[in-house]
Amino acid sequence: MRELQLTRSAEGLTLQAAVQLAGFADSGGGAKRLIQGGEILLNGAVELRRSHLVHVGDLVAYEGDEVELIADDH
């Protein structure tokens, strides 16, 4: 499992942005297609809402690659 650090300014990060930051998609459009195609798991369940807000502790997964969102303590 990889980790993706969220800064305080990233509070309210959308699932679409998290998918892109995690490297699952190269663009917002690519992230949109993955999410709406049911290929992204959020905390083990399919999430189809691109605008769903993700938080520290959430797990985002695609094709067996899982990323945990963690707080940047700086």
PDB file of N, CA, C and O in Angstrom:
ATOM      1  N   MET A   1       0.843  -1.177   0.000  1.00  0.00           N
ATOM      2  CA  MET A   1       0.000   0.000   0.000  1.00  0.00           C
ATOM      3  C   MET A   1       0.889   1.241   0.000  1.00  0.00           C
ATOM      4  O   MET A   1       1.861   1.343   0.748  1.00  0.00           O
ATOM      5  N   ARG A   2       0.522   2.163  -0.854  1.00  0.00           N
ATOM      6  CA  ARG A   2       1.234   3.442  -0.910  1.00  0.00           C
ATOM      7  C   ARG A   2       0.493   4.472  -0.063  1.00  0.00           C
ATOM      8  O   ARG A   2      -0.653   4.252   0.331  1.00  0.00           O
ATOM      9  N   GLU A   3       1.146   5.588   0.214  1.00  0.00           N
ATOM     10  CA  GLU A   3       0.533   6.671   0.981  1.00  0.00           C
ATOM     11  C   GLU A   3       0.508   7.941   0.148  1.00  0.00           C
ATOM     12  O   GLU A   3       1.432   8.212  -0.619  1.00  0.00           O
ATOM     13  N   LEU A   4      -0.551   8.713   0.306  1.00  0.00           N
ATOM     14  CA  LEU A   4      -0.695  10.006  -0.352  1.00  0.00           C
ATOM     15  C   LEU A   4      -0.927  11.033   0.736  1.00  0.00           C
ATOM     16  O   LEU A   4      -1.942  10.987   1.431  1.00  0.00           O
ATOM     17  N   GLN A   5       0.014  11.968   0.889  1.00  0.00           N
ATOM     18  CA  GLN A   5      -0.088  12.960   1.954  1.00  0.00           C
ATOM     19  C   GLN A   5      -1.011  14.095   1.546  1.00  0.00           C
ATOM     20  O   GLN A   5      -0.909  14.639   0.446  1.00  0.00           O
ATOM     21  N   LEU A   6      -1.913  14.441   2.455  1.00  0.00           N
ATOM     22  CA  LEU A   6      -2.817  15.558   2.246  1.00  0.00           C
ATOM     23  C   LEU A   6      -2.407  16.701   3.152  1.00  0.00           C
ATOM     24  O   LEU A   6      -2.239  16.508   4.356  1.00  0.00           O
ATOM     25  N   THR A   7      -2.244  17.884   2.591  1.00  0.00           N
ATOM     26  CA  THR A   7      -1.940  19.063   3.390  1.00  0.00           C
ATOM     27  C   THR A   7      -3.252  19.677   3.866  1.00  0.00           C
ATOM     28  O   THR A   7      -4.327  19.335   3.372  1.00  0.00           O
ATOM     29  N   ARG A   8      -3.154  20.555   4.797  1.00  0.00           N
ATOM     30  CA  ARG A   8      -4.367  21.215   5.297  1.00  0.00           C
ATOM     31  C   ARG A   8      -5.126  21.901   4.167  1.00  0.00           C
ATOM     32  O   ARG A   8      -6.356  21.936   4.182  1.00  0.00           O
ATOM     33  N   SER A   9      -4.407  22.444   3.190  1.00  0.00           N
ATOM     34  CA  SER A   9      -5.069  23.123   2.075  1.00  0.00           C
ATOM     35  C   SER A   9      -5.819  22.139   1.184  1.00  0.00           C
ATOM     36  O   SER A   9      -6.657  22.550   0.381  1.00  0.00           O
ATOM     37  N   ALA A  10      -5.526  20.833   1.317  1.00  0.00           N
ATOM     38  CA  ALA A  10      -6.189  19.823   0.492  1.00  0.00           C
ATOM     39  C   ALA A  10      -7.430  19.261   1.170  1.00  0.00           C
ATOM     40  O   ALA A  10      -8.055  18.342   0.641  1.00  0.00           O
ATOM     41  N   GLU A  11      -7.801  19.797   2.336  1.00  0.00           N
ATOM     42  CA  GLU A  11      -9.026  19.339   2.972  1.00  0.00           C
ATOM     43  C   GLU A  11     -10.164  19.615   2.011  1.00  0.00           C
ATOM     44  O   GLU A  11     -10.233  20.692   1.419  1.00  0.00           O
ATOM     45  N   GLY A  12     -11.046  18.663   1.854  1.00  0.00           N
ATOM     46  CA  GLY A  12     -12.115  18.817   0.895  1.00  0.00           C
ATOM     47  C   GLY A  12     -11.715  18.343  -0.490  1.00  0.00           C
ATOM     48  O   GLY A  12     -12.330  18.734  -1.482  1.00  0.00           O
ATOM     49  N   LEU A  13     -10.698  17.510  -0.570  1.00  0.00           N
ATOM     50  CA  LEU A  13     -10.218  16.966  -1.832  1.00  0.00           C
ATOM     51  C   LEU A  13     -11.275  16.032  -2.417  1.00  0.00           C
ATOM     52  O   LEU A  13     -11.822  15.187  -1.708  1.00  0.00           O
ATOM     53  N   THR A  14     -11.560  16.185  -3.708  1.00  0.00           N
ATOM     54  CA  THR A  14     -12.546  15.308  -4.334  1.00  0.00           C
ATOM     55  C   THR A  14     -11.911  13.974  -4.703  1.00  0.00           C
ATOM     56  O   THR A  14     -10.692  13.855  -4.825  1.00  0.00           O
ATOM     57  N   LEU A  15     -12.762  12.983  -4.876  1.00  0.00           N
ATOM     58  CA  LEU A  15     -12.275  11.668  -5.292  1.00  0.00           C
ATOM     59  C   LEU A  15     -11.570  11.784  -6.630  1.00  0.00           C
ATOM     60  O   LEU A  15     -10.535  11.152  -6.840  1.00  0.00           O
ATOM     61  N   GLN A  16     -12.111  12.580  -7.537  1.00  0.00           N
ATOM     62  CA  GLN A  16     -11.481  12.745  -8.849  1.00  0.00           C
ATOM     63  C   GLN A  16     -10.059  13.273  -8.702  1.00  0.00           C
ATOM     64  O   GLN A  16      -9.148  12.771  -9.360  1.00  0.00           O
ATOM     65  N   ALA A  17      -9.854  14.269  -7.858  1.00  0.00           N
ATOM     66  CA  ALA A  17      -8.517  14.815  -7.640  1.00  0.00           C
ATOM     67  C   ALA A  17      -7.605  13.781  -6.983  1.00  0.00           C
ATOM     68  O   ALA A  17      -6.429  13.685  -7.336  1.00  0.00           O
ATOM     69  N   ALA A  18      -8.127  13.011  -6.038  1.00  0.00           N
ATOM     70  CA  ALA A  18      -7.325  11.994  -5.360  1.00  0.00           C
ATOM     71  C   ALA A  18      -6.881  10.909  -6.338  1.00  0.00           C
ATOM     72  O   ALA A  18      -5.745  10.439  -6.270  1.00  0.00           O
ATOM     73  N   VAL A  19      -7.766  10.512  -7.244  1.00  0.00           N
ATOM     74  CA  VAL A  19      -7.427   9.498  -8.247  1.00  0.00           C
ATOM     75  C   VAL A  19      -6.290  10.007  -9.125  1.00  0.00           C
ATOM     76  O   VAL A  19      -5.367   9.264  -9.460  1.00  0.00           O
ATOM     77  N   GLN A  20      -6.368  11.270  -9.488  1.00  0.00           N
ATOM     78  CA  GLN A  20      -5.327  11.872 -10.318  1.00  0.00           C
ATOM     79  C   GLN A  20      -4.014  11.993  -9.534  1.00  0.00           C
ATOM     80  O   GLN A  20      -2.959  11.636 -10.058  1.00  0.00           O
ATOM     81  N   LEU A  21      -4.058  12.483  -8.308  1.00  0.00           N
ATOM     82  CA  LEU A  21      -2.853  12.631  -7.483  1.00  0.00           C
ATOM     83  C   LEU A  21      -2.201  11.290  -7.176  1.00  0.00           C
ATOM     84  O   LEU A  21      -0.978  11.206  -7.058  1.00  0.00           O
ATOM     85  N   ALA A  22      -3.005  10.246  -7.048  1.00  0.00           N
ATOM     86  CA  ALA A  22      -2.476   8.910  -6.774  1.00  0.00           C
ATOM     87  C   ALA A  22      -1.795   8.307  -8.000  1.00  0.00           C
ATOM     88  O   ALA A  22      -1.102   7.295  -7.896  1.00  0.00           O
ATOM     89  N   GLY A  23      -1.993   8.932  -9.161  1.00  0.00           N
ATOM     90  CA  GLY A  23      -1.363   8.434 -10.374  1.00  0.00           C
ATOM     91  C   GLY A  23      -2.158   7.369 -11.097  1.00  0.00           C
ATOM     92  O   GLY A  23      -1.640   6.711 -11.999  1.00  0.00           O
ATOM     93  N   PHE A  24      -3.408   7.194 -10.711  1.00  0.00           N
ATOM     94  CA  PHE A  24      -4.258   6.213 -11.390  1.00  0.00           C
ATOM     95  C   PHE A  24      -4.716   6.723 -12.753  1.00  0.00           C
ATOM     96  O   PHE A  24      -5.076   5.933 -13.626  1.00  0.00           O
ATOM     97  N   ALA A  25      -4.702   8.040 -12.935  1.00  0.00           N
ATOM     98  CA  ALA A  25      -5.088   8.660 -14.199  1.00  0.00           C
ATOM     99  C   ALA A  25      -4.167   9.847 -14.461  1.00  0.00           C
ATOM    100  O   ALA A  25      -3.707  10.510 -13.530  1.00  0.00           O
ATOM    101  N   ASP A  26      -3.904  10.105 -15.746  1.00  0.00           N
ATOM    102  CA  ASP A  26      -3.023  11.218 -16.115  1.00  0.00           C
ATOM    103  C   ASP A  26      -3.742  12.553 -16.191  1.00  0.00           C
ATOM    104  O   ASP A  26      -3.103  13.605 -16.212  1.00  0.00           O
ATOM    105  N   SER A  27      -5.076  12.516 -16.231  1.00  0.00           N
ATOM    106  CA  SER A  27      -5.836  13.752 -16.386  1.00  0.00           C
ATOM    107  C   SER A  27      -7.141  13.659 -15.615  1.00  0.00           C
ATOM    108  O   SER A  27      -7.536  12.588 -15.156  1.00  0.00           O
ATOM    109  N   GLY A  28      -7.798  14.794 -15.482  1.00  0.00           N
ATOM    110  CA  GLY A  28      -9.100  14.809 -14.836  1.00  0.00           C
ATOM    111  C   GLY A  28     -10.118  13.995 -15.621  1.00  0.00           C
ATOM    112  O   GLY A  28     -10.968  13.319 -15.041  1.00  0.00           O
ATOM    113  N   GLY A  29     -10.026  14.064 -16.933  1.00  0.00           N
ATOM    114  CA  GLY A  29     -10.932  13.294 -17.777  1.00  0.00           C
ATOM    115  C   GLY A  29     -10.726  11.799 -17.607  1.00  0.00           C
ATOM    116  O   GLY A  29     -11.687  11.030 -17.595  1.00  0.00           O
ATOM    117  N   GLY A  30      -9.475  11.392 -17.478  1.00  0.00           N
ATOM    118  CA  GLY A  30      -9.171   9.979 -17.250  1.00  0.00           C
ATOM    119  C   GLY A  30      -9.697   9.514 -15.909  1.00  0.00           C
ATOM    120  O   GLY A  30     -10.234   8.413 -15.786  1.00  0.00           O
ATOM    121  N   ALA A  31      -9.539  10.367 -14.896  1.00  0.00           N
ATOM    122  CA  ALA A  31     -10.051  10.041 -13.565  1.00  0.00           C
ATOM    123  C   ALA A  31     -11.570   9.922 -13.605  1.00  0.00           C
ATOM    124  O   ALA A  31     -12.146   9.019 -12.997  1.00  0.00           O
ATOM    125  N   LYS A  32     -12.209  10.831 -14.317  1.00  0.00           N
ATOM    126  CA  LYS A  32     -13.670  10.804 -14.454  1.00  0.00           C
ATOM    127  C   LYS A  32     -14.132   9.481 -15.064  1.00  0.00           C
ATOM    128  O   LYS A  32     -15.081   8.871 -14.571  1.00  0.00           O
ATOM    129  N   ARG A  33     -13.472   9.036 -16.125  1.00  0.00           N
ATOM    130  CA  ARG A  33     -13.848   7.787 -16.784  1.00  0.00           C
ATOM    131  C   ARG A  33     -13.678   6.586 -15.854  1.00  0.00           C
ATOM    132  O   ARG A  33     -14.530   5.698 -15.822  1.00  0.00           O
ATOM    133  N   LEU A  34     -12.574   6.556 -15.095  1.00  0.00           N
ATOM    134  CA  LEU A  34     -12.353   5.449 -14.164  1.00  0.00           C
ATOM    135  C   LEU A  34     -13.429   5.406 -13.082  1.00  0.00           C
ATOM    136  O   LEU A  34     -13.959   4.343 -12.760  1.00  0.00           O
ATOM    137  N   ILE A  35     -13.742   6.571 -12.528  1.00  0.00           N
ATOM    138  CA  ILE A  35     -14.730   6.638 -11.446  1.00  0.00           C
ATOM    139  C   ILE A  35     -16.114   6.272 -11.973  1.00  0.00           C
ATOM    140  O   ILE A  35     -16.797   5.425 -11.398  1.00  0.00           O
ATOM    141  N   GLN A  36     -16.520   6.901 -13.051  1.00  0.00           N
ATOM    142  CA  GLN A  36     -17.863   6.647 -13.582  1.00  0.00           C
ATOM    143  C   GLN A  36     -17.991   5.250 -14.177  1.00  0.00           C
ATOM    144  O   GLN A  36     -19.101   4.740 -14.332  1.00  0.00           O
ATOM    145  N   GLY A  37     -16.864   4.629 -14.511  1.00  0.00           N
ATOM    146  CA  GLY A  37     -16.875   3.262 -15.010  1.00  0.00           C
ATOM    147  C   GLY A  37     -16.888   2.221 -13.900  1.00  0.00           C
ATOM    148  O   GLY A  37     -16.900   1.020 -14.171  1.00  0.00           O
ATOM    149  N   GLY A  38     -16.886   2.680 -12.645  1.00  0.00           N
ATOM    150  CA  GLY A  38     -16.948   1.761 -11.514  1.00  0.00           C
ATOM    151  C   GLY A  38     -15.638   1.053 -11.223  1.00  0.00           C
ATOM    152  O   GLY A  38     -15.627   0.002 -10.583  1.00  0.00           O
ATOM    153  N   GLU A  39     -14.529   1.624 -11.692  1.00  0.00           N
ATOM    154  CA  GLU A  39     -13.228   0.975 -11.516  1.00  0.00           C
ATOM    155  C   GLU A  39     -12.471   1.419 -10.267  1.00  0.00           C
ATOM    156  O   GLU A  39     -11.454   0.822  -9.916  1.00  0.00           O
ATOM    157  N   ILE A  40     -12.954   2.452  -9.600  1.00  0.00           N
ATOM    158  CA  ILE A  40     -12.284   2.980  -8.411  1.00  0.00           C
ATOM    159  C   ILE A  40     -13.039   2.533  -7.163  1.00  0.00           C
ATOM    160  O   ILE A  40     -14.264   2.635  -7.088  1.00  0.00           O
ATOM    161  N   LEU A  41     -12.290   2.040  -6.194  1.00  0.00           N
ATOM    162  CA  LEU A  41     -12.863   1.668  -4.908  1.00  0.00           C
ATOM    163  C   LEU A  41     -12.461   2.708  -3.866  1.00  0.00           C
ATOM    164  O   LEU A  41     -11.309   3.138  -3.812  1.00  0.00           O
ATOM    165  N   LEU A  42     -13.412   3.099  -3.052  1.00  0.00           N
ATOM    166  CA  LEU A  42     -13.149   3.984  -1.931  1.00  0.00           C
ATOM    167  C   LEU A  42     -13.517   3.209  -0.676  1.00  0.00           C
ATOM    168  O   LEU A  42     -14.680   2.868  -0.464  1.00  0.00           O
ATOM    169  N   ASN A  43     -12.528   2.937   0.146  1.00  0.00           N
ATOM    170  CA  ASN A  43     -12.729   2.149   1.376  1.00  0.00           C
ATOM    171  C   ASN A  43     -13.395   0.810   1.080  1.00  0.00           C
ATOM    172  O   ASN A  43     -14.261   0.353   1.826  1.00  0.00           O
ATOM    173  N   GLY A  44     -12.977   0.189  -0.022  1.00  0.00           N
ATOM    174  CA  GLY A  44     -13.435  -1.156  -0.352  1.00  0.00           C
ATOM    175  C   GLY A  44     -14.732  -1.248  -1.132  1.00  0.00           C
ATOM    176  O   GLY A  44     -15.169  -2.350  -1.463  1.00  0.00           O
ATOM    177  N   ALA A  45     -15.360  -0.115  -1.436  1.00  0.00           N
ATOM    178  CA  ALA A  45     -16.626  -0.125  -2.166  1.00  0.00           C
ATOM    179  C   ALA A  45     -16.523   0.775  -3.402  1.00  0.00           C
ATOM    180  O   ALA A  45     -15.814   1.781  -3.394  1.00  0.00           O
ATOM    181  N   VAL A  46     -17.231   0.401  -4.445  1.00  0.00           N
ATOM    182  CA  VAL A  46     -17.256   1.223  -5.658  1.00  0.00           C
ATOM    183  C   VAL A  46     -17.888   2.570  -5.317  1.00  0.00           C
ATOM    184  O   VAL A  46     -18.932   2.636  -4.668  1.00  0.00           O
ATOM    185  N   GLU A  47     -17.237   3.640  -5.765  1.00  0.00           N
ATOM    186  CA  GLU A  47     -17.775   4.997  -5.568  1.00  0.00           C
ATOM    187  C   GLU A  47     -17.865   5.649  -6.943  1.00  0.00           C
ATOM    188  O   GLU A  47     -16.854   5.795  -7.631  1.00  0.00           O
ATOM    189  N   LEU A  48     -19.064   6.039  -7.340  1.00  0.00           N
ATOM    190  CA  LEU A  48     -19.291   6.601  -8.673  1.00  0.00           C
ATOM    191  C   LEU A  48     -19.365   8.125  -8.695  1.00  0.00           C
ATOM    192  O   LEU A  48     -19.462   8.730  -9.763  1.00  0.00           O
ATOM    193  N   ARG A  49     -19.320   8.742  -7.517  1.00  0.00           N
ATOM    194  CA  ARG A  49     -19.433  10.210  -7.455  1.00  0.00           C
ATOM    195  C   ARG A  49     -18.045  10.846  -7.492  1.00  0.00           C
ATOM    196  O   ARG A  49     -17.263  10.705  -6.552  1.00  0.00           O
ATOM    197  N   ARG A  50     -17.751  11.539  -8.577  1.00  0.00           N
ATOM    198  CA  ARG A  50     -16.447  12.189  -8.725  1.00  0.00           C
ATOM    199  C   ARG A  50     -16.228  13.257  -7.667  1.00  0.00           C
ATOM    200  O   ARG A  50     -15.101  13.470  -7.219  1.00  0.00           O
ATOM    201  N   SER A  51     -17.299  13.928  -7.267  1.00  0.00           N
ATOM    202  CA  SER A  51     -17.181  15.045  -6.334  1.00  0.00           C
ATOM    203  C   SER A  51     -17.221  14.606  -4.870  1.00  0.00           C
ATOM    204  O   SER A  51     -17.180  15.447  -3.972  1.00  0.00           O
ATOM    205  N   HIS A  52     -17.301  13.304  -4.625  1.00  0.00           N
ATOM    206  CA  HIS A  52     -17.307  12.805  -3.241  1.00  0.00           C
ATOM    207  C   HIS A  52     -16.017  13.259  -2.557  1.00  0.00           C
ATOM    208  O   HIS A  52     -14.927  13.081  -3.101  1.00  0.00           O
ATOM    209  N   LEU A  53     -16.138  13.838  -1.376  1.00  0.00           N
ATOM    210  CA  LEU A  53     -14.957  14.318  -0.656  1.00  0.00           C
ATOM    211  C   LEU A  53     -14.269  13.163   0.061  1.00  0.00           C
ATOM    212  O   LEU A  53     -14.913  12.350   0.725  1.00  0.00           O
ATOM    213  N   VAL A  54     -12.954  13.108  -0.086  1.00  0.00           N
ATOM    214  CA  VAL A  54     -12.157  12.091   0.594  1.00  0.00           C
ATOM    215  C   VAL A  54     -11.418  12.742   1.756  1.00  0.00           C
ATOM    216  O   VAL A  54     -11.174  13.948   1.760  1.00  0.00           O
ATOM    217  N   HIS A  55     -11.071  11.927   2.729  1.00  0.00           N
ATOM    218  CA  HIS A  55     -10.474  12.442   3.956  1.00  0.00           C
ATOM    219  C   HIS A  55      -9.292  11.582   4.379  1.00  0.00           C
ATOM    220  O   HIS A  55      -9.097  10.477   3.873  1.00  0.00           O
ATOM    221  N   VAL A  56      -8.509  12.106   5.313  1.00  0.00           N
ATOM    222  CA  VAL A  56      -7.401  11.355   5.882  1.00  0.00           C
ATOM    223  C   VAL A  56      -7.936  10.035   6.429  1.00  0.00           C
ATOM    224  O   VAL A  56      -8.952  10.001   7.122  1.00  0.00           O
ATOM    225  N   GLY A  57      -7.238   8.954   6.106  1.00  0.00           N
ATOM    226  CA  GLY A  57      -7.634   7.628   6.549  1.00  0.00           C
ATOM    227  C   GLY A  57      -8.384   6.848   5.491  1.00  0.00           C
ATOM    228  O   GLY A  57      -8.513   5.629   5.599  1.00  0.00           O
ATOM    229  N   ASP A  58      -8.885   7.534   4.461  1.00  0.00           N
ATOM    230  CA  ASP A  58      -9.588   6.840   3.378  1.00  0.00           C
ATOM    231  C   ASP A  58      -8.605   6.046   2.531  1.00  0.00           C
ATOM    232  O   ASP A  58      -7.435   6.408   2.403  1.00  0.00           O
ATOM    233  N   LEU A  59      -9.105   4.948   1.951  1.00  0.00           N
ATOM    234  CA  LEU A  59      -8.317   4.113   1.050  1.00  0.00           C
ATOM    235  C   LEU A  59      -8.934   4.203  -0.346  1.00  0.00           C
ATOM    236  O   LEU A  59     -10.127   3.959  -0.524  1.00  0.00           O
ATOM    237  N   VAL A  60      -8.110   4.555  -1.329  1.00  0.00           N
ATOM    238  CA  VAL A  60      -8.538   4.636  -2.720  1.00  0.00           C
ATOM    239  C   VAL A  60      -7.778   3.556  -3.480  1.00  0.00           C
ATOM    240  O   VAL A  60      -6.554   3.468  -3.376  1.00  0.00           O
ATOM    241  N   ALA A  61      -8.499   2.730  -4.247  1.00  0.00           N
ATOM    242  CA  ALA A  61      -7.853   1.615  -4.931  1.00  0.00           C
ATOM    243  C   ALA A  61      -8.289   1.529  -6.388  1.00  0.00           C
ATOM    244  O   ALA A  61      -9.409   1.885  -6.753  1.00  0.00           O
ATOM    245  N   TYR A  62      -7.345   1.035  -7.215  1.00  0.00           N
ATOM    246  CA  TYR A  62      -7.597   0.797  -8.634  1.00  0.00           C
ATOM    247  C   TYR A  62      -6.742  -0.383  -9.068  1.00  0.00           C
ATOM    248  O   TYR A  62      -5.522  -0.369  -8.903  1.00  0.00           O
ATOM    249  N   GLU A  63      -7.376  -1.389  -9.615  1.00  0.00           N
ATOM    250  CA  GLU A  63      -6.692  -2.589 -10.113  1.00  0.00           C
ATOM    251  C   GLU A  63      -5.697  -3.170  -9.102  1.00  0.00           C
ATOM    252  O   GLU A  63      -4.578  -3.530  -9.467  1.00  0.00           O
ATOM    253  N   GLY A  64      -6.101  -3.259  -7.849  1.00  0.00           N
ATOM    254  CA  GLY A  64      -5.269  -3.861  -6.814  1.00  0.00           C
ATOM    255  C   GLY A  64      -4.219  -2.944  -6.212  1.00  0.00           C
ATOM    256  O   GLY A  64      -3.559  -3.318  -5.243  1.00  0.00           O
ATOM    257  N   ASP A  65      -4.051  -1.751  -6.768  1.00  0.00           N
ATOM    258  CA  ASP A  65      -3.109  -0.768  -6.223  1.00  0.00           C
ATOM    259  C   ASP A  65      -3.899   0.118  -5.267  1.00  0.00           C
ATOM    260  O   ASP A  65      -4.871   0.755  -5.671  1.00  0.00           O
ATOM    261  N   GLU A  66      -3.487   0.161  -3.998  1.00  0.00           N
ATOM    262  CA  GLU A  66      -4.223   0.888  -2.980  1.00  0.00           C
ATOM    263  C   GLU A  66      -3.396   2.030  -2.418  1.00  0.00           C
ATOM    264  O   GLU A  66      -2.201   1.882  -2.163  1.00  0.00           O
ATOM    265  N   VAL A  67      -4.047   3.173  -2.229  1.00  0.00           N
ATOM    266  CA  VAL A  67      -3.389   4.362  -1.684  1.00  0.00           C
ATOM    267  C   VAL A  67      -4.164   4.798  -0.446  1.00  0.00           C
ATOM    268  O   VAL A  67      -5.386   4.941  -0.482  1.00  0.00           O
ATOM    269  N   GLU A  68      -3.436   5.006   0.649  1.00  0.00           N
ATOM    270  CA  GLU A  68      -4.052   5.517   1.873  1.00  0.00           C
ATOM    271  C   GLU A  68      -3.772   7.007   1.973  1.00  0.00           C
ATOM    272  O   GLU A  68      -2.638   7.446   1.778  1.00  0.00           O
ATOM    273  N   LEU A  69      -4.800   7.783   2.276  1.00  0.00           N
ATOM    274  CA  LEU A  69      -4.645   9.216   2.439  1.00  0.00           C
ATOM    275  C   LEU A  69      -4.196   9.493   3.864  1.00  0.00           C
ATOM    276  O   LEU A  69      -4.860   9.099   4.823  1.00  0.00           O
ATOM    277  N   ILE A  70      -3.073  10.166   3.995  1.00  0.00           N
ATOM    278  CA  ILE A  70      -2.529  10.473   5.323  1.00  0.00           C
ATOM    279  C   ILE A  70      -2.333  11.968   5.460  1.00  0.00           C
ATOM    280  O   ILE A  70      -2.256  12.682   4.460  1.00  0.00           O
ATOM    281  N   ALA A  71      -2.253  12.445   6.687  1.00  0.00           N
ATOM    282  CA  ALA A  71      -2.066  13.875   6.961  1.00  0.00           C
ATOM    283  C   ALA A  71      -0.594  14.234   6.848  1.00  0.00           C
ATOM    284  O   ALA A  71       0.282  13.489   7.288  1.00  0.00           O
ATOM    285  N   ASP A  72      -0.347  15.373   6.258  1.00  0.00           N
ATOM    286  CA  ASP A  72       0.996  15.939   6.216  1.00  0.00           C
ATOM    287  C   ASP A  72       1.132  16.794   7.474  1.00  0.00           C
ATOM    288  O   ASP A  72       0.471  17.824   7.605  1.00  0.00           O
ATOM    289  N   ASP A  73       1.978  16.367   8.383  1.00  0.00           N
ATOM    290  CA  ASP A  73       2.090  17.032   9.683  1.00  0.00           C
ATOM    291  C   ASP A  73       2.899  18.317   9.660  1.00  0.00           C
ATOM    292  O   ASP A  73       3.210  18.860  10.719  1.00  0.00           O
ATOM    293  N   HIS A  74       3.247  18.811   8.493  1.00  0.00           N
ATOM    294  CA  HIS A  74       4.063  20.036   8.414  1.00  0.00           C
ATOM    295  C   HIS A  74       3.218  21.260   8.361  1.00  0.00           C
ATOM    296  O   HIS A  74       3.744  22.371   8.293  1.00  0.00           O
TER     297      HIS A  74
END
